[in-house]
């Protein structure tokens, strides 16, 4: 079985991908000391994911999977978008809890927005890069609403304030398997998984 490298040190993402792509040999960057830390300098989710996957495929010589994802809030004209992980800037870095600072900043920015105008989407671009071979990119989306205060302890990032359409729970209140079944990342990686056998043959 061909090992596939997920271009992240985030063990939560590695575990999530292993659940979604059950049966495939998935490794994270912790298994590859010296792997480059690739800055996300592109202006699209797809562009950032390709930067990471190409660099890790070149470094490891193995097929690499990478994703870039974020929260796109309607009232913020689609922001924080590709800046989701860095939305709070230096303030977030200084607090030592960037996720919490990012989340709080978004809530503050839409604090005066009415409940019926707080629509948003989680968006994920997932890519596969095979050294000397093909590249594939797919996208997954999950529509929902940003609530006013965090709820739940699961997930990460903006999960505690995002309620998917048709749900009453935040994605941080959902069991991992239920979240995976509907999440933007789950949709993107399941679509990518369908392309992997042919890409590796």
C-alpha positions as a Python dict, from the first residue, in 0.01 Angstrom:
ca = {
    (1, 'X'): (0, 0, 0),
    (2, 'X'): (138, 339, -100),
    (3, 'X'): (192, 578, 188),
    (4, 'X'): (26, 917, 144),
    (5, 'X'): (160, 1219, 330),
    (6, 'X'): (-79, 1478, 467),
    (7, 'X'): (100, 1812, 459),
    (8, 'X'): (36, 1915, 819),
    (9, 'X'): (174, 1879, 1172),
    (10, 'X'): (-182, 1912, 1305),
    (11, 'X'): (-258, 1571, 1457),
    (12, 'X'): (-627, 1656, 1467),
    (13, 'X'): (-628, 1690, 1089),
    (14, 'X'): (-427, 1368, 1048),
    (15, 'X'): (-676, 1178, 1266),
    (16, 'X'): (-967, 1333, 1077),
    (17, 'X'): (-821, 1231, 740),
    (18, 'X'): (-756, 877, 862),
    (19, 'X'): (-1122, 851, 964),
    (20, 'X'): (-1242, 987, 631),
    (21, 'X'): (-998, 788, 414),
    (22, 'X'): (-1016, 465, 612),
    (23, 'X'): (-796, 190, 469),
    (24, 'X'): (-525, 418, 329),
    (25, 'X'): (-180, 456, 488),
    (26, 'X'): (-182, 822, 599),
    (27, 'X'): (119, 990, 759),
    (28, 'X'): (158, 1344, 889),
    (29, 'X'): (464, 1566, 873),
    (30, 'X'): (573, 1462, 1223),
    (31, 'X'): (693, 1142, 1052),
    (32, 'X'): (924, 1343, 824),
    (33, 'X'): (1177, 1551, 1023),
    (34, 'X'): (1304, 1849, 830),
    (35, 'X'): (996, 1878, 610),
    (36, 'X'): (958, 2237, 491),
    (37, 'X'): (713, 2472, 657),
    (38, 'X'): (536, 2615, 352),
    (39, 'X'): (394, 2968, 394),
    (40, 'X'): (37, 3010, 273),
    (41, 'X'): (98, 3305, 41),
    (42, 'X'): (-172, 3247, -221),
    (43, 'X'): (-506, 3427, -228),
    (44, 'X'): (-719, 3116, -281),
    (45, 'X'): (-772, 2795, -86),
    (46, 'X'): (-670, 2590, -391),
    (47, 'X'): (-351, 2790, -440),
    (48, 'X'): (-239, 2744, -81),
    (49, 'X'): (-319, 2372, -82),
    (50, 'X'): (-119, 2323, -403),
    (51, 'X'): (181, 2510, -259),
    (52, 'X'): (191, 2275, 38),
    (53, 'X'): (126, 1950, -148),
    (54, 'X'): (384, 2022, -419),
    (55, 'X'): (652, 2106, -162),
    (56, 'X'): (585, 1797, 51),
    (57, 'X'): (566, 1563, -249),
    (58, 'X'): (904, 1696, -365),
    (59, 'X'): (1055, 1660, -16),
    (60, 'X'): (926, 1308, 60),
    (61, 'X'): (905, 1159, -288),
    (62, 'X'): (561, 1031, -188),
    (63, 'X'): (210, 1132, -295),
    (64, 'X'): (105, 1429, -86),
    (65, 'X'): (-235, 1554, 17),
    (66, 'X'): (-290, 1905, 144),
    (67, 'X'): (-584, 2123, 218),
    (68, 'X'): (-659, 2481, 293),
    (69, 'X'): (-984, 2573, 452),
    (70, 'X'): (-1156, 2852, 632),
    (71, 'X'): (-1472, 3028, 732),
    (72, 'X'): (-1633, 3261, 479),
    (73, 'X'): (-1881, 3495, 651),
    (74, 'X'): (-2144, 3658, 429),
    (75, 'X'): (-2156, 3979, 633),
    (76, 'X'): (-1776, 4013, 601),
    (77, 'X'): (-1785, 3972, 222),
    (78, 'X'): (-1647, 3619, 245),
    (79, 'X'): (-1376, 3694, 499),
    (80, 'X'): (-1183, 3575, 692),
    (81, 'X'): (-1159, 3318, 409),
    (82, 'X'): (-798, 3220, 334),
    (83, 'X'): (-691, 3434, 632),
    (84, 'X'): (-906, 3235, 877),
    (85, 'X'): (-613, 3084, 1069),
    (86, 'X'): (-438, 3422, 1096),
    (87, 'X'): (-736, 3657, 1123),
    (88, 'X'): (-636, 3807, 1457),
    (89, 'X'): (-281, 3875, 1336),
    (90, 'X'): (-19, 3966, 1593),
    (91, 'X'): (-281, 3998, 1864),
    (92, 'X'): (-370, 3632, 1824),
    (93, 'X'): (-6, 3527, 1828),
    (94, 'X'): (54, 3731, 2144),
    (95, 'X'): (-234, 3569, 2333),
    (96, 'X'): (-96, 3221, 2285),
    (97, 'X'): (-439, 3096, 2173),
    (98, 'X'): (-477, 3204, 1815),
    (99, 'X'): (-795, 2999, 1758),
    (100, 'X'): (-975, 3172, 2044),
    (101, 'X'): (-852, 3515, 1933),
    (102, 'X'): (-963, 3454, 1573),
    (103, 'X'): (-1305, 3337, 1685),
    (104, 'X'): (-1356, 3630, 1920),
    (105, 'X'): (-1255, 3882, 1653),
    (106, 'X'): (-1509, 3745, 1404),
    (107, 'X'): (-1782, 3753, 1670),
    (108, 'X'): (-1693, 4112, 1756),
    (109, 'X'): (-1691, 4216, 1391),
    (110, 'X'): (-2044, 4086, 1329),
    (111, 'X'): (-2178, 4167, 1674),
    (112, 'X'): (-2434, 4414, 1534),
    (113, 'X'): (-2544, 4184, 1250),
    (114, 'X'): (-2897, 4046, 1294),
    (115, 'X'): (-2947, 3673, 1344),
    (116, 'X'): (-3100, 3630, 997),
    (117, 'X'): (-2795, 3787, 829),
    (118, 'X'): (-2525, 3574, 993),
    (119, 'X'): (-2490, 3319, 715),
    (120, 'X'): (-2149, 3166, 645),
    (121, 'X'): (-1979, 2869, 487),
    (122, 'X'): (-1689, 2650, 580),
    (123, 'X'): (-1489, 2594, 259),
    (124, 'X'): (-1213, 2341, 197),
    (125, 'X'): (-991, 2286, -106),
    (126, 'X'): (-813, 1949, -95),
    (127, 'X'): (-542, 1850, -341),
    (128, 'X'): (-342, 1541, -427),
    (129, 'X'): (2, 1575, -586),
    (130, 'X'): (181, 1264, -712),
    (131, 'X'): (555, 1320, -773),
    (132, 'X'): (613, 1328, -1147),
    (133, 'X'): (246, 1256, -1201),
    (134, 'X'): (-98, 1402, -1170),
    (135, 'X'): (-248, 1677, -957),
    (136, 'X'): (-611, 1682, -849),
    (137, 'X'): (-805, 1953, -665),
    (138, 'X'): (-1158, 1931, -524),
    (139, 'X'): (-1367, 2161, -307),
    (140, 'X'): (-1617, 2099, -27),
    (141, 'X'): (-1857, 2347, 132),
    (142, 'X'): (-2081, 2345, 438),
    (143, 'X'): (-2335, 2624, 472),
    (144, 'X'): (-2455, 2742, 810),
    (145, 'X'): (-2487, 3027, 1056),
    (146, 'X'): (-2246, 3196, 1294),
    (147, 'X'): (-2402, 3212, 1640),
    (148, 'X'): (-2327, 3475, 1903),
    (149, 'X'): (-2140, 3274, 2165),
    (150, 'X'): (-1927, 2957, 2146),
    (151, 'X'): (-2080, 2619, 2232),
    (152, 'X'): (-1913, 2280, 2251),
    (153, 'X'): (-1563, 2148, 2308),
    (154, 'X'): (-1503, 1934, 1999),
    (155, 'X'): (-1338, 2026, 1672),
    (156, 'X'): (-1113, 2329, 1646),
    (157, 'X'): (-1100, 2677, 1499),
    (158, 'X'): (-1443, 2828, 1441),
    (159, 'X'): (-1638, 2507, 1512),
    (160, 'X'): (-1783, 2636, 1844),
    (161, 'X'): (-1973, 2920, 1670),
    (162, 'X'): (-2086, 2747, 1348),
    (163, 'X'): (-2427, 2578, 1324),
    (164, 'X'): (-2477, 2391, 994),
    (165, 'X'): (-2801, 2446, 803),
    (166, 'X'): (-3066, 2204, 930),
    (167, 'X'): (-2885, 2156, 1262),
    (168, 'X'): (-2928, 2302, 1610),
    (169, 'X'): (-2582, 2199, 1731),
    (170, 'X'): (-2254, 2367, 1651),
    (171, 'X'): (-1995, 2154, 1476),
    (172, 'X'): (-1806, 2159, 1809),
    (173, 'X'): (-2105, 1985, 1972),
    (174, 'X'): (-2127, 1707, 1714),
    (175, 'X'): (-1954, 1368, 1752),
    (176, 'X'): (-1656, 1342, 1514),
    (177, 'X'): (-1826, 1086, 1288),
    (178, 'X'): (-2135, 1305, 1245),
    (179, 'X'): (-1924, 1611, 1175),
    (180, 'X'): (-1711, 1421, 921),
    (181, 'X'): (-2023, 1310, 737),
    (182, 'X'): (-2130, 1665, 655),
    (183, 'X'): (-1819, 1879, 694),
    (184, 'X'): (-1651, 2078, 420),
    (185, 'X'): (-1331, 1882, 479),
    (186, 'X'): (-1515, 1551, 478),
    (187, 'X'): (-1683, 1634, 148),
    (188, 'X'): (-1358, 1746, -11),
    (189, 'X'): (-1151, 1451, 107),
    (190, 'X'): (-1416, 1194, 13),
    (191, 'X'): (-1424, 1342, -337),
    (192, 'X'): (-1044, 1330, -345),
    (193, 'X'): (-1040, 971, -217),
    (194, 'X'): (-1242, 863, -519),
    (195, 'X'): (-960, 993, -743),
    (196, 'X'): (-666, 844, -552),
    (197, 'X'): (-667, 482, -685),
    (198, 'X'): (-643, 592, -1048),
    (199, 'X'): (-389, 862, -963),
    (200, 'X'): (-159, 610, -796),
    (201, 'X'): (-193, 335, -1056),
}
